[in-house]
């Protein structure tokens, strides 16, 4: 059922704090962190139902999770900042969103600049 990319993408999502093991367990009604580790290591396949729950939560498609390398997707195709804002849309005003987006972009730019100088 899984394409080649799901374990790699799950690792990417977890390593970059886009989702946590706890959130995955809550979404999928599982209580074993080792199950998530097995999915991440490709030792066990995730059910379509659980995959769909994770994809919907993150704003990705199932196709994205199983057939694309999320670490290399163009930001214009899937904007992680937009996903984050969409999750907070009920509590943020447009001004709040603009301010936070500016701060986040500035922080990312500074991080990337410093990383290049190392």
C-alpha positions in Angstrom: 0.0 0.0 0.0 2.8 2.5 0.9 4.9 4.1 -1.7 8.6 4.3 -1.3 8.5 7.7 0.5 6.2 7.2 3.5 8.8 6.1 6.0 11.2 8.8 4.8 8.5 11.4 4.9 7.4 10.4 8.4 11.0 10.7 9.6 11.2 14.1 8.0 7.9 15.3 9.5 8.9 14.1 13.0 12.5 15.4 12.8 11.4 18.8 11.7 8.7 19.1 14.4 5.9 19.3 11.8 4.1 16.6 13.8 4.8 14.7 17.0 4.6 11.1 17.9 1.9 12.0 20.5 -0.2 13.8 17.8 0.1 10.8 15.5 -1.0 8.4 18.3 -3.9 10.7 19.1 -5.0 11.0 15.5 -4.8 7.2 14.9 -6.2 6.1 18.2 -3.0 4.1 18.9 -1.1 4.1 22.2 2.2 2.5 21.1 5.1 4.9 20.2 6.9 1.8 18.9 4.2 1.5 16.2 5.2 5.0 14.9 8.8 3.9 15.0 8.0 0.8 13.0 6.2 3.0 10.4 9.2 5.3 10.3 11.6 2.5 9.8 9.5 0.8 7.1 9.1 -2.3 9.4 5.3 -2.0 9.4 2.8 -0.6 7.0 0.3 2.1 8.1 -3.3 1.6 7.3 -5.0 3.7 4.7 -7.4 5.0 7.4 -4.5 6.2 9.6 -2.6 7.6 6.7 -5.6 9.7 5.7 -6.0 11.0 9.2 -2.4 12.2 9.3 -2.5 13.7 5.8 -5.7 15.6 6.7 -4.3 16.9 9.9 -1.2 18.2 8.2 -2.9 19.6 5.1 -1.1 17.1 2.8 -2.7 14.6 0.5 -2.1 10.9 0.9 -0.3 11.1 -2.5 2.1 13.6 -1.0 2.9 11.3 1.9 3.5 8.2 0.0 4.7 9.3 -3.5 6.7 12.5 -3.0 9.8 13.4 -1.1 8.4 16.1 1.3 11.9 17.3 2.1 12.3 18.4 -1.5 8.9 19.8 -2.4 8.9 23.4 -3.5 7.6 25.7 -0.9 5.0 27.1 -3.4 3.5 23.6 -3.7 3.1 23.0 0.0 3.7 25.9 2.3 4.4 24.7 5.9 3.8 28.2 7.2 0.4 28.3 5.6 -0.4 24.9 7.2 0.6 26.2 10.6 -1.5 29.4 10.1 -4.5 27.4 8.9 -4.5 25.4 12.1 -4.6 28.7 14.1 -6.9 30.6 11.8 -9.7 30.9 14.4 -7.5 32.8 16.9 -5.3 34.9 14.7 -6.2 38.2 13.1 -4.9 39.1 9.7 -2.4 41.5 11.4 -1.3 38.8 13.7 -0.7 36.4 10.8 1.3 39.0 8.8 3.4 39.8 11.9 4.1 36.2 12.6 4.8 35.3 9.0 7.3 38.2 8.8 9.1 37.0 12.0 9.1 33.4 10.8 10.6 34.3 7.4 13.2 36.5 9.0 14.2 33.8 11.4 14.4 31.2 8.7 16.5 33.6 6.5 18.9 34.3 9.4 19.2 30.6 10.2 20.0 29.7 6.6 22.5 32.6 6.3 24.3 31.4 9.5 24.2 27.8 8.3 26.0 28.8 5.1 28.6 30.7 7.1 29.5 27.7 9.3 
